[in-house]
Structure formats: C-alpha cells, structure tokens
C-alpha cells in the first residue's frame, strides 16, 4: 500500500483540531429544535435514487459517508476530505485499488452493527454491479470505472478500479455518497430511511414537513447538540422570506435567497447572518435532440446563438452570477474556462444581434420565419429558481421565430419526465456536487447516464473523459478539460446560461454553521450545530 494511510491519520488529527478551533467561545448547548424552511416536497427520502437538492439537503444528516468534506471548511477540495466511517485509506502502487479501514462499534439506527458488507452492498447497487436493487441510480456514471468491491473481514473494504482515478475519493466525500444499510430494502429507504448519522428519520409529510430527531447512540460522543431538525415545506417564496424575517424560522432554505431578496432581509432583519456565494449550480438549456424539430442541429445551434447571457444574469442576479461553460468558472472554480477563453465558443463572443442574425438564418434554412414560426413549450420545474429564467428564455427565443408556452410541473413530476426524456426544450438547473471534472462530465454527458438529460452520446469525447480522469498533472488535466468544454459548446449539448449565486440566512443564535461556497450538496450534516437560546 502507498499514498494514504499516514495522510489519513494526519487528516483525522486536523479534523479534530479544526473542530475545536471552529467552535465558538461560548460553551455549546444541548437541546432545541432547528427550524428550517423547505421549498417543496422531495420525491422520496432516498438520496441514492434522487437528483435534487430537495432530497440531499434535509436527509444528509441521517447518514454518514466513508469520508466527507470537512463541515467547517467552506471551499470543498481534496485537501478538506476527512475520515468518517473510514478511519484511514490507502491506494495500491498501480492506483487502481483503494482500501479503507472501517470504524468499529458503529450501529445503524435500528441497532444492527455497521460492517464492510454495508459498503459493498451500497456501491454494488449504486454502480449497477447488483442490477435491480434500486429504482434508479442517478450517479451510476460516477462509478462507471468501478470493477468490483471486496471485503477483508468486517472492517476493511477495497474499491477495485478498471483504470486509475485519483478523483474517486472526492466523489465518495460528497453528500450524495452516504453508506446504506445492507439489511434494509432500497424501497424502504424511500419512505423510512435508516442511517448511522447524527439524526434519525421521524417522518416526511408530503407538502407539509420533514422531521429528524437526535440519534442518542451516535458514535461521535456528545453529538449532536440539537434535539431535532424540522423542515417546513412552504411553496411560496415570498411567504418563506416574510416568515424568516418575522423570526418564525431559524434558517432559510440554503439556496433560497436571491440577490434582490437579500437586500430585503438585510433591511428588515439586520440581525440575520447571511452568506452570498456561488452555488455551483448552472442554469442551462436542455434540448431533446432525439425529438423533431430539435433533432435538427441547425435549430439547436440557433438556440445557443440567441442566448443573451448578460441579460439573464443582470435580471436574475443583478450581475453577480458567473458566466462560464460546463465547469464552475474561476475564481471559485478550479477547472472552469476564463471569460477570455469562452469568447470563441458559440454564443459567447460577438454582439448579441449579430449572433441572433446568424440564428435567424439557420432557422430560415430549417424552414421557419416570420410567417412560419416554430410552436413549442419550455418545460421547467415549478419553483422560482427555474420558472423565472424560463420566462426570460421564452422572451429571448421569440427573436428567432420560436413561440413557446411555459410548461411547469412540481418537483416529483419534473424529474420523472426529465429521466424519461419527456420534453422538447427545457430550462434546467444542474448542480455540481463536487468541483471535479469526473463528477460533472461522467454524470451529465456520458453515454447512457441517467443524468444525461439530452441523450447526447459521443464515444470520442468519452475517450477524453477517461484521459483527463487518469491525468495527475493539474495543468495537463485542465487543458483536456477545456478541450472537452469546447466540444460540448460546439455540439450544443446543454448550453450554459449562467452559474447561479444565492444566499443562505440564519438567525444569530444558530451557532457553528459553515456554508459551503462551491457546492450546495455537501454541508448539511448539522452534527455540531447548536442553538444559543
């Protein structure tokens, strides 16, 4: 074994030091219920079977991972990965086998001991090595390089890879990568999930609330501090904002506060603590390239050319969002293309009216024009973060002879229809769970991936996915990543409109909470958050 065992031990020590340093000067208090606003009903409670933050945000506190991003380091990176159910890890010399030593004495919420078999069961299901065990696995593409998992007794497990993949540890640290219990059917995890984490599931009342309660037998002594966490589902964004300002909730939904709304909160509730940051969520156009008339590449290119990204960003984010390609742009993003490199991509450079004249010429070539306009629908999710930019999209595509009605559906129906490719064009938000190309490319653009919403498939490009994945030199890897970015833009796979920013706000008595600045999916364990009241 090499590269890992000693590093893991140092990380464990650093995690302990970081926890003590991040704790406030006041003594932590046990007790109390953390009341958080929620935007809609999650389709289920099974993190591994869903694709929306509406699931991972409320239910991450039920589980543990093998490793996780330090909950008090705002910038997720490989340097911030710390042990959780694993106490240490090590790669073999070939870089194709990653072995974890597991924590002893951990129990599931129903009292059954946690073992290596649970880890194997989880990733056999997620990676599709045990077909039929899950209804769906949105992140199967993350683990397409996984050949098998072997166990060495009850407290050792090894991930065997087909090729080297240094980013595997980063994928396992995401909030989307909890360990599931081997003895509980996946169907039961949708309605009554069981974990090893700091909080136990109590109930999910559709369109009303979600309640978690303290796990008194949590393997981290003295934690959690809170007695319970309760999410109240309030569909109206304005109602949520007014309720928080009035002090009826301890925390907003973590991505709910837009740039204009933050001004309202700061003027009406100046005591509130708020963090505005990039969410690593892109607002993008999804196109069903298999369905006429959008199977025509000229029409898809016309859509890309007509996008006025600056207008979107100015209206939605008052200019504070980020314009970029598929990867989160700098300075927050490590891998994204800078603005000067984007200028040569379709729809990014040049004057908007010049681009739209090119788009109109393409539409005329396809048989459309002022007297023969294309009628369609823009499909999106019925929450403001999706609906507002969808209305702007409808307005912009009118300039290229496309008349569209808004087709909005609730969260559960939205993702079911997307997975089935039951749409023509749609306004979508895509979250990057991990700021790493392996997560983003394999999940969103690989042939056959469930999250490849446009059915794009390019085997030559997948060769580049694999090439960047094994590359250990960061500069060389970035060059390959930018080559992939250029090809995705030229093929109009999923045109990125802008990368979003949003704030989370909480009352000043909520202590020891850190908001992640480059992912909305990885920071909701809440095990050492406490209430000073």
C-alpha positions as CSV (number, residue, x, y, z in Angstrom):
1,X,0.0,0.0,0.0
2,X,1.1,3.6,-0.6
3,X,-0.1,7.2,-0.5
4,X,-2.8,7.4,2.1
5,X,-2.6,5.7,5.4
6,X,-0.3,8.4,7.0
7,X,-2.1,11.2,5.2
8,X,-5.5,9.9,6.5
9,X,-4.2,9.9,10.1
10,X,-3.0,13.5,9.7
11,X,-6.3,14.5,8.2
12,X,-8.1,12.9,11.2
13,X,-5.9,14.9,13.6
14,X,-6.5,18.1,11.6
15,X,-10.3,17.5,11.6
16,X,-10.2,17.2,15.4
17,X,-8.1,20.4,15.7
18,X,-10.4,22.2,13.2
19,X,-13.5,21.3,15.1
20,X,-12.1,22.7,18.3
21,X,-10.9,25.9,16.6
22,X,-14.2,26.4,14.8
23,X,-16.2,26.1,18.0
24,X,-17.4,29.4,19.4
25,X,-16.0,30.8,22.6
26,X,-19.3,30.1,24.4
27,X,-19.9,26.6,25.7
28,X,-22.1,24.6,23.3
29,X,-25.6,24.0,24.5
30,X,-27.5,20.7,24.0
31,X,-31.2,20.8,23.1
32,X,-33.6,22.7,20.9
33,X,-35.2,22.2,17.5
34,X,-33.6,23.8,14.4
35,X,-36.5,25.1,12.2
36,X,-35.6,25.4,8.5
37,X,-37.7,26.4,5.6
38,X,-38.0,24.0,2.6
39,X,-39.1,24.8,-0.9
40,X,-41.1,21.8,-1.9
41,X,-41.9,18.1,-1.3
42,X,-38.9,15.8,-2.0
43,X,-39.8,12.9,-4.4
44,X,-38.5,10.5,-1.8
45,X,-36.1,10.2,1.1
46,X,-33.6,8.0,-0.7
47,X,-30.5,10.1,-1.5
48,X,-29.0,7.5,-3.9
49,X,-32.2,7.3,-6.0
50,X,-32.8,11.1,-6.5
51,X,-31.3,14.0,-8.2
52,X,-32.4,17.1,-6.5
53,X,-31.0,19.2,-3.6
54,X,-34.5,19.0,-2.1
55,X,-33.5,15.4,-1.0
56,X,-29.9,15.7,-0.1
57,X,-30.2,18.9,2.0
58,X,-32.8,17.6,4.5
59,X,-31.7,13.9,4.6
60,X,-27.9,14.2,4.7
61,X,-28.0,14.4,8.5
62,X,-29.4,10.9,8.7
63,X,-26.3,9.3,7.2
64,X,-22.5,9.0,7.3
65,X,-20.0,8.6,4.4
66,X,-16.8,6.7,4.3
67,X,-15.1,10.1,4.0
68,X,-16.6,13.6,3.9
69,X,-15.7,17.2,3.2
70,X,-14.8,18.9,6.5
71,X,-18.0,20.6,7.5
72,X,-16.2,23.7,8.6
73,X,-14.1,24.3,5.5
74,X,-16.1,26.4,3.1
75,X,-14.2,25.5,0.0
76,X,-14.6,21.8,-0.9
77,X,-11.3,20.3,-2.2
78,X,-9.4,17.1,-1.9
79,X,-7.4,18.8,0.9
80,X,-10.5,19.2,3.0
81,X,-11.5,15.5,2.9
82,X,-11.6,13.9,6.4
83,X,-12.4,10.4,7.7
84,X,-15.9,9.4,8.8
85,X,-16.9,5.7,8.7
86,X,-13.5,5.0,7.4
87,X,-10.6,5.7,9.8
88,X,-7.9,5.6,7.1
89,X,-7.4,4.8,3.4
90,X,-4.6,3.8,1.0
91,X,-4.0,3.3,-2.7
92,X,-2.0,0.5,-4.1
93,X,1.0,1.1,-6.3
94,X,-0.9,0.9,-9.6
95,X,-3.5,3.5,-8.4
96,X,-6.4,1.0,-9.1
97,X,-7.2,-0.3,-5.6
98,X,-8.3,2.0,-2.8
99,X,-8.6,0.3,0.6
100,X,-10.5,1.7,3.6
101,X,-10.1,0.6,7.2
102,X,-13.5,1.0,8.8
103,X,-14.6,2.3,12.2
104,X,-15.6,-0.4,14.8
105,X,-18.6,-0.1,17.1
106,X,-20.9,1.9,14.8
107,X,-24.5,0.9,14.7
108,X,-27.4,1.6,12.3
109,X,-30.3,3.5,13.8
110,X,-32.1,0.2,14.3
111,X,-29.2,-1.2,16.4
112,X,-27.7,-3.5,13.7
113,X,-23.9,-3.2,13.6
114,X,-22.3,-1.4,10.6
115,X,-19.8,-3.6,8.7
116,X,-17.8,-3.7,5.4
117,X,-20.7,-5.6,3.9
118,X,-22.8,-2.4,4.0
119,X,-20.3,-0.5,2.0
120,X,-20.1,-3.3,-0.6
121,X,-23.9,-3.5,-0.8
122,X,-24.2,0.2,-1.3
123,X,-21.8,0.6,-4.2
124,X,-22.8,-2.6,-5.8
125,X,-26.3,-1.0,-6.1
126,X,-25.2,2.5,-7.0
127,X,-22.7,1.3,-9.6
128,X,-25.1,-1.2,-11.1
129,X,-23.0,-4.2,-10.1
130,X,-26.1,-5.6,-8.4
131,X,-28.8,-4.7,-11.0
132,X,-32.4,-4.2,-10.0
133,X,-31.7,-3.3,-6.4
134,X,-32.6,0.4,-6.9
135,X,-35.4,2.0,-8.8
136,X,-32.8,4.2,-10.4
137,X,-29.2,5.4,-9.7
138,X,-28.6,9.0,-11.0
139,X,-24.9,8.8,-10.1
140,X,-24.1,5.4,-11.5
141,X,-21.9,7.2,-14.1
142,X,-19.7,8.5,-11.2
143,X,-18.7,4.9,-10.5
144,X,-18.6,3.5,-14.1
145,X,-14.8,2.9,-13.5
146,X,-15.6,0.6,-10.6
147,X,-14.8,-3.0,-11.4
148,X,-15.7,-4.7,-8.0
149,X,-15.6,-4.2,-4.3
150,X,-14.1,-6.7,-2.0
151,X,-14.2,-7.0,1.8
152,X,-11.5,-8.1,4.2
153,X,-13.4,-9.1,7.3
154,X,-15.9,-6.8,8.9
155,X,-13.7,-3.7,9.0
156,X,-11.9,-3.4,5.7
157,X,-13.2,-2.8,2.2
158,X,-11.4,-2.2,-1.2
159,X,-12.6,-0.4,-4.3
160,X,-11.1,-2.0,-7.4
161,X,-11.0,0.2,-10.4
162,X,-10.6,-0.5,-14.2
163,X,-8.1,2.4,-14.5
164,X,-6.5,4.9,-12.1
165,X,-9.0,7.6,-10.9
166,X,-7.5,10.0,-8.4
167,X,-10.8,11.8,-8.1
168,X,-12.6,8.7,-6.6
169,X,-12.0,10.0,-3.0
170,X,-13.6,13.3,-3.9
171,X,-16.7,11.6,-5.2
172,X,-17.0,9.5,-2.1
173,X,-16.8,12.6,0.1
174,X,-20.0,14.2,-1.5
175,X,-23.3,14.4,0.3
176,X,-24.6,12.2,-2.5
177,X,-22.4,9.3,-1.3
178,X,-23.8,8.0,2.0
179,X,-23.4,4.4,3.1
180,X,-26.7,2.5,3.1
181,X,-27.7,-0.4,5.3
182,X,-27.4,-3.8,3.7
183,X,-30.3,-5.3,5.6
184,X,-32.9,-2.7,4.6
185,X,-34.5,-2.9,1.1
186,X,-34.0,0.1,-1.1
187,X,-37.8,0.6,-1.4
188,X,-37.9,1.1,2.4
189,X,-35.2,3.7,2.2
190,X,-37.5,5.9,0.1
191,X,-40.1,6.3,3.0
192,X,-38.3,5.3,6.2
193,X,-34.5,5.7,5.7
194,X,-32.1,4.3,8.2
195,X,-28.5,5.6,8.6
196,X,-25.7,5.7,11.1
197,X,-25.7,9.5,11.3
198,X,-26.4,12.1,14.0
199,X,-30.1,12.3,13.4
200,X,-32.9,9.7,12.9
201,X,-35.7,10.0,10.4
202,X,-39.1,10.5,12.0
203,X,-41.5,11.5,9.2
204,X,-41.9,13.0,5.8
205,X,-45.4,14.6,5.4
206,X,-45.8,15.5,1.7
207,X,-46.4,19.2,1.2
208,X,-46.1,19.9,4.9
209,X,-42.9,19.0,6.8
210,X,-39.9,16.7,7.4
211,X,-38.7,15.9,10.9
212,X,-35.5,14.3,12.1
213,X,-34.6,13.6,15.8
214,X,-31.4,13.3,17.7
215,X,-29.6,9.9,17.5
216,X,-28.9,9.2,21.2
217,X,-26.4,6.4,20.2
218,X,-24.4,8.4,17.7
219,X,-20.8,7.1,17.5
220,X,-19.3,10.6,18.0
221,X,-19.5,11.2,21.8
222,X,-21.6,14.2,22.8
223,X,-23.0,14.8,19.4
224,X,-25.3,16.0,18.0
225,X,-26.2,19.0,20.1
226,X,-29.7,19.6,18.6
227,X,-32.7,17.6,19.8
228,X,-34.3,17.7,16.3
229,X,-34.4,19.4,12.9
230,X,-37.7,20.3,11.4
231,X,-38.1,21.4,7.8
232,X,-41.4,23.2,7.0
233,X,-42.5,22.9,3.3
234,X,-43.7,26.3,2.1
235,X,-44.2,26.6,-1.7
236,X,-44.4,30.4,-1.8
237,X,-41.0,32.0,-1.8
238,X,-42.4,35.4,-0.6
239,X,-44.2,33.6,2.3
240,X,-40.9,31.9,3.2
241,X,-39.0,35.2,3.2
242,X,-41.6,37.0,5.3
243,X,-41.7,34.1,7.8
244,X,-37.9,34.2,8.2
245,X,-37.9,38.0,8.6
246,X,-40.6,37.6,11.3
247,X,-38.4,35.2,13.2
248,X,-40.6,32.2,12.7
249,X,-37.7,30.1,11.3
250,X,-34.1,29.7,12.3
251,X,-32.8,29.3,8.8
252,X,-33.9,29.8,5.2
253,X,-33.6,27.1,2.7
254,X,-29.9,27.2,1.9
255,X,-30.2,28.3,-1.8
256,X,-33.4,30.4,-1.5
257,X,-32.2,34.0,-1.1
258,X,-31.6,35.7,-4.3
259,X,-29.6,38.9,-4.7
260,X,-32.7,41.2,-4.5
261,X,-34.2,39.2,-1.6
262,X,-31.0,39.5,0.4
263,X,-31.4,43.3,0.3
264,X,-34.9,42.9,1.8
265,X,-33.7,40.6,4.5
266,X,-30.8,42.9,5.4
267,X,-33.1,45.9,5.6
268,X,-35.9,44.2,7.6
269,X,-33.9,41.7,9.7
270,X,-30.4,43.3,10.1
271,X,-29.6,40.8,12.8
272,X,-29.7,37.9,10.3
273,X,-26.4,36.2,9.4
274,X,-26.2,35.6,5.6
275,X,-23.7,34.3,3.1
276,X,-24.0,35.0,-0.6
277,X,-21.9,32.6,-2.7
278,X,-21.7,30.7,-5.9
279,X,-23.9,27.6,-5.6
280,X,-22.0,25.5,-8.2
281,X,-25.4,25.3,-9.9
282,X,-25.7,26.3,-13.6
283,X,-28.9,27.5,-15.3
284,X,-28.9,25.8,-18.6
285,X,-31.0,24.8,-21.6
286,X,-31.8,21.2,-22.2
287,X,-32.8,20.1,-25.6
288,X,-34.3,16.7,-26.5
289,X,-32.0,16.1,-29.5
290,X,-33.9,12.9,-30.5
291,X,-37.3,14.6,-30.9
292,X,-38.3,16.7,-34.0
293,X,-37.7,19.5,-34.7
294,X,-34.8,19.7,-32.2
295,X,-33.1,16.7,-33.8
296,X,-32.0,19.3,-36.4
297,X,-28.5,20.6,-35.4
298,X,-29.1,23.9,-37.1
299,X,-32.1,24.6,-34.8
300,X,-30.0,23.6,-31.7
301,X,-27.2,25.9,-32.8
302,X,-29.7,28.7,-33.4
303,X,-30.9,28.3,-29.8
304,X,-27.3,28.6,-28.5
305,X,-26.6,31.7,-30.6
306,X,-29.7,33.6,-29.4
307,X,-28.9,33.4,-25.6
308,X,-28.1,36.8,-24.1
309,X,-26.3,35.6,-21.0
310,X,-25.6,39.1,-19.7
311,X,-29.3,40.0,-19.8
312,X,-30.2,36.8,-17.9
313,X,-27.5,37.5,-15.3
314,X,-28.4,41.1,-14.9
315,X,-32.1,40.4,-14.4
316,X,-31.9,37.3,-12.2
317,X,-28.7,38.0,-10.2
318,X,-28.2,41.8,-10.7
319,X,-24.9,40.9,-12.5
320,X,-23.5,38.9,-9.6
321,X,-23.7,35.4,-11.2
322,X,-20.9,33.9,-13.2
323,X,-20.7,33.4,-17.0
324,X,-19.0,30.2,-17.8
325,X,-19.1,26.8,-19.5
326,X,-19.9,23.5,-18.0
327,X,-17.5,23.7,-15.1
328,X,-17.8,26.3,-12.4
329,X,-15.8,29.3,-13.7
330,X,-12.9,31.0,-11.8
331,X,-12.1,32.3,-9.3
332,X,-14.3,29.9,-7.3
333,X,-14.0,27.1,-9.8
334,X,-10.7,25.3,-10.3
335,X,-11.4,23.8,-13.7
336,X,-13.7,26.3,-15.5
337,X,-12.7,28.3,-18.6
338,X,-11.9,32.0,-18.0
339,X,-14.0,34.6,-19.9
340,X,-11.4,35.3,-22.5
341,X,-11.3,31.6,-23.5
342,X,-15.1,31.5,-23.7
343,X,-15.3,34.2,-26.3
344,X,-14.5,31.7,-29.2
345,X,-17.4,29.4,-28.2
346,X,-20.8,29.7,-30.0
347,X,-23.0,32.3,-28.4
348,X,-20.4,33.7,-26.0
349,X,-18.4,36.1,-28.2
350,X,-19.6,38.9,-30.5
351,X,-22.6,41.2,-30.5
352,X,-25.9,39.7,-29.5
353,X,-27.7,41.0,-32.5
354,X,-25.0,39.6,-34.9
355,X,-25.4,36.2,-33.2
356,X,-29.2,36.4,-33.5
357,X,-29.0,37.2,-37.2
358,X,-26.9,34.0,-37.6
359,X,-29.5,32.2,-35.6
360,X,-32.4,33.5,-37.8
361,X,-30.5,32.4,-40.9
362,X,-30.3,28.9,-39.5
363,X,-34.0,28.9,-38.6
364,X,-34.9,30.1,-42.2
365,X,-32.7,27.3,-43.5
366,X,-34.8,24.9,-41.4
367,X,-38.0,26.2,-42.9
368,X,-39.1,28.7,-40.3
369,X,-39.5,32.5,-40.5
370,X,-41.8,35.4,-39.6
371,X,-44.7,33.8,-41.3
372,X,-44.0,30.3,-40.2
373,X,-42.9,30.3,-36.5
374,X,-42.0,27.2,-34.5
375,X,-44.5,26.5,-31.8
376,X,-43.3,24.6,-28.7
377,X,-43.2,24.6,-24.9
378,X,-40.4,25.4,-22.4
379,X,-40.6,22.8,-19.8
380,X,-39.4,23.6,-16.2
381,X,-39.8,23.0,-12.5
382,X,-42.4,25.0,-10.7
383,X,-40.1,26.9,-8.3
384,X,-38.8,30.5,-8.8
385,X,-35.2,29.4,-9.4
386,X,-36.4,27.5,-12.5
387,X,-39.5,29.4,-13.5
388,X,-38.1,33.0,-13.6
389,X,-35.3,32.3,-16.1
390,X,-37.6,30.1,-18.1
391,X,-39.8,33.2,-18.7
392,X,-36.7,35.1,-19.9
393,X,-35.8,32.3,-22.2
394,X,-39.3,32.3,-23.8
395,X,-38.9,36.1,-24.4
396,X,-35.4,35.7,-26.0
397,X,-36.2,32.9,-28.4
398,X,-39.1,34.9,-29.9
399,X,-36.4,36.8,-31.7
400,X,-35.6,33.7,-33.8
401,X,-39.1,32.7,-34.8
402,X,-39.9,30.4,-31.8
403,X,-43.1,30.9,-29.9
404,X,-43.2,28.9,-26.6
405,X,-45.6,28.5,-23.8
406,X,-44.4,27.8,-20.2
407,X,-44.9,24.2,-19.1
408,X,-44.3,24.0,-15.3
409,X,-44.6,20.9,-13.1
410,X,-43.8,20.1,-9.5
411,X,-40.5,18.5,-8.4
412,X,-41.5,14.9,-8.5
413,X,-43.1,15.1,-11.9
414,X,-40.3,17.2,-13.3
415,X,-37.5,14.7,-12.7
416,X,-39.6,11.8,-13.7
417,X,-40.3,13.5,-17.1
418,X,-36.7,14.5,-17.5
419,X,-35.4,11.0,-16.8
420,X,-37.9,9.7,-19.4
421,X,-36.8,12.5,-21.9
422,X,-40.4,13.6,-22.0
423,X,-39.8,17.2,-23.1
424,X,-38.7,19.2,-26.2
425,X,-36.8,22.0,-24.7
426,X,-36.5,22.9,-21.0
427,X,-34.9,25.3,-18.6
428,X,-32.9,23.3,-16.1
429,X,-30.6,23.8,-13.2
430,X,-27.6,21.5,-12.9
431,X,-25.7,21.2,-9.6
432,X,-22.1,20.2,-9.4
433,X,-21.8,18.1,-6.3
434,X,-18.0,18.1,-6.5
435,X,-15.8,20.6,-8.2
436,X,-14.1,18.0,-10.3
437,X,-14.5,17.1,-14.0
438,X,-15.0,13.4,-13.2
439,X,-18.3,14.2,-11.4
440,X,-19.5,16.7,-14.0
441,X,-18.6,15.0,-17.3
442,X,-19.4,11.4,-16.4
443,X,-22.7,12.3,-14.8
444,X,-24.1,14.8,-17.2
445,X,-22.6,13.9,-20.6
446,X,-21.6,10.2,-20.7
447,X,-23.5,7.9,-23.0
448,X,-26.3,6.2,-21.1
449,X,-26.0,8.2,-17.9
450,X,-29.4,8.8,-16.2
451,X,-28.5,12.4,-15.7
452,X,-27.5,12.9,-19.3
453,X,-30.9,14.6,-19.9
454,X,-30.3,15.4,-23.6
455,X,-29.4,11.8,-24.7
456,X,-26.0,13.1,-26.1
457,X,-23.6,10.4,-26.8
458,X,-20.1,10.9,-28.2
459,X,-17.7,7.9,-27.8
460,X,-14.7,10.0,-28.9
461,X,-15.5,12.6,-26.3
462,X,-15.8,9.9,-23.6
463,X,-12.2,8.9,-24.5
464,X,-11.2,12.4,-23.4
465,X,-13.3,12.0,-20.2
466,X,-11.1,9.0,-19.4
467,X,-7.9,10.7,-20.4
468,X,-8.4,13.7,-18.1
469,X,-9.5,11.3,-15.3
470,X,-6.2,9.5,-15.1
471,X,-4.1,12.6,-15.5
472,X,-2.3,13.6,-12.3
473,X,-0.7,16.8,-13.6
474,X,-3.3,19.5,-12.9
475,X,-2.2,21.8,-15.8
476,X,-2.3,19.0,-18.3
477,X,-5.6,17.9,-17.0
478,X,-7.0,21.4,-17.3
479,X,-6.0,21.5,-21.0
480,X,-8.0,18.3,-21.6
481,X,-11.0,19.7,-19.6
482,X,-11.0,22.9,-21.7
483,X,-10.9,20.8,-24.9
484,X,-14.0,18.9,-23.7
485,X,-15.7,22.2,-22.8
486,X,-15.1,23.5,-26.4
487,X,-16.6,20.3,-27.9
488,X,-19.7,20.4,-25.6
489,X,-20.4,24.0,-26.6
490,X,-19.9,23.4,-30.3
491,X,-22.2,20.4,-30.2
492,X,-24.9,22.5,-28.3
493,X,-25.2,19.7,-25.7
494,X,-26.5,21.7,-22.8
495,X,-25.9,25.4,-23.3
496,X,-24.9,27.0,-20.0
497,X,-26.7,30.3,-19.5
498,X,-25.1,31.4,-16.2
499,X,-23.8,30.0,-12.9
500,X,-26.0,31.0,-10.1
501,X,-25.3,32.7,-6.8
502,X,-27.6,32.6,-3.8
503,X,-27.5,33.3,-0.1
504,X,-28.4,31.2,3.0
505,X,-29.5,33.2,6.0
506,X,-29.9,32.2,9.7
507,X,-30.7,33.8,13.0
508,X,-27.7,34.9,15.1
509,X,-28.4,32.3,17.8
510,X,-27.6,29.5,15.3
511,X,-24.0,28.6,16.1
512,X,-21.2,26.7,14.4
513,X,-22.8,26.6,10.9
514,X,-20.5,26.8,7.8
515,X,-21.9,27.5,4.4
516,X,-20.0,25.8,1.5
517,X,-19.0,28.2,-1.3
518,X,-18.6,25.8,-4.2
519,X,-21.4,23.2,-3.6
520,X,-24.8,23.1,-2.2
521,X,-24.8,19.4,-1.6
522,X,-22.1,18.6,0.9
523,X,-22.5,20.7,4.0
524,X,-25.7,19.6,5.8
525,X,-24.6,17.1,8.5
526,X,-25.5,19.6,11.3
527,X,-24.0,17.3,13.9
528,X,-22.2,20.1,15.8
529,X,-24.6,23.0,15.1
530,X,-26.2,24.3,18.3
531,X,-28.7,27.0,19.4
532,X,-27.6,29.7,21.8
533,X,-31.0,30.4,23.2
